[in-house]
């Protein structure tokens, strides 16, 4: 089961989440979402656990729990929604190409 973990402090690391969720069962993967431009945390992560019973226990226990001064928001992750892509490739204009 894939869990969404939100309202994370920017100081929280993947290791912090791994340690926290392993108290409730085996963690397969932790993916802390990072901003591409700044390289800083975006304040949420995904934690994958194979055993649904363990994942549900982690979700019920850790939702609202304080981690690094922030109350965690933990629930089952929803499938990613596809975003429409712009037609015709990229929509960049290049002012240097004007004549």
Secondary structure, DSSP 8 states (H G I E B T S, - for coil): -EEEEES--TT--HHHHHHHHHTSS---EEEEEE-TTT--EEEEEEEE-S-HHHHHHHHHHHTT-EETTEE-EEEE----------TTS-----GGG--
